[in-house]
Amino acid sequence: EPEVTQTPSHQVTQMGQEVILRCVPISNHLYFYWYRQILGQKVEFLVSFYNNEISEKSEIFDDQFSVERPDGSNFTLKIRSTKLEDSAMYFCASRTDRWGNQPQHFGDGTRLSIL
Amino acid sequence: ILNVEQSPQSLHVQEGDSTNFTCSFPSSNFYALHWYRWETAKSPEALFVMTLNGDEKKKGQISATLNTKEGYSYLYIKGSQPEDSATYLCAFHNNAGNMLTFGGGTRLMVKP
């Protein structure tokens, strides 16, 4: 069964550095998402992406964050000038369409640790 | 801010026990309610997407019901097995966007 893949599985970075988290969504999916879960908290929505542009974003997704689909397969989340509070598990998800009864399919996540 | 709550937070049962947990969500602007099963170090696995009031869905020994008027969904596991041990997440999809708002999850531990 096709799956969403994320790399790396764990990223350790110094505060203030930039990180790029990578995702390969399922190939025929059109909608792409990033979520995060800070330890002990709920999974939170960050951003959704369709047709090469952001379709929706949360308050968390400020100017520090950006997303890109640089080619036909990868979907990346960039965090500029990381802060300690960016430490979390980041999940990528994809879906065939916006509506309907299809689920979002999630990757295994990238654990980001900011030192 | 959308509020999605799950109870209980955690549950310990014996193998063979049946169990159920609750997800409550806003009763307005409803589009769909998603249930996921999430094992440690793996990706959340979709169980059900429920869209209609009164919906009942079943997958093996797991089933779910939906009440959109009062804003709750129940997930039932009949005859729990140790391999059912996982965190069960519900997520609310409103009709104004395509993001999911997650509950805090119910962590189920089934003892052999």
Chai-1 contact restraints between the chains, C-beta under 6 A:
chainA,res_idxA,chainB,res_idxB,connection_type,confidence,min_distance_angstrom,max_distance_angstrom,comment,restraint_id
A,K42,B,F102,contact,1.0,0.0,6.0,A-B,restraint_1
A,K42,B,G104,contact,1.0,0.0,6.0,A-B,restraint_2
A,V43,B,F102,contact,1.0,0.0,6.0,A-B,restraint_3
A,F45,B,M99,contact,1.0,0.0,6.0,A-B,restraint_4
A,S48,B,N98,contact,1.0,0.0,6.0,A-B,restraint_5
A,E56,B,G97,contact,1.0,0.0,6.0,A-B,restraint_6
A,E56,B,M99,contact,1.0,0.0,6.0,A-B,restraint_7
A,R98,B,N98,contact,1.0,0.0,6.0,A-B,restraint_8
A,N101,B,V49,contact,1.0,0.0,6.0,A-B,restraint_9
A,N101,B,T51,contact,1.0,0.0,6.0,A-B,restraint_10
A,P103,B,H34,contact,1.0,0.0,6.0,A-B,restraint_11
A,P103,B,A46,contact,1.0,0.0,6.0,A-B,restraint_12
A,P103,B,V49,contact,1.0,0.0,6.0,A-B,restraint_13
A,F106,B,S43,contact,1.0,0.0,6.0,A-B,restraint_14
A,F106,B,P44,contact,1.0,0.0,6.0,A-B,restraint_15
A,G107,B,S43,contact,1.0,0.0,6.0,A-B,restraint_16
A,D108,B,S43,contact,1.0,0.0,6.0,A-B,restraint_17
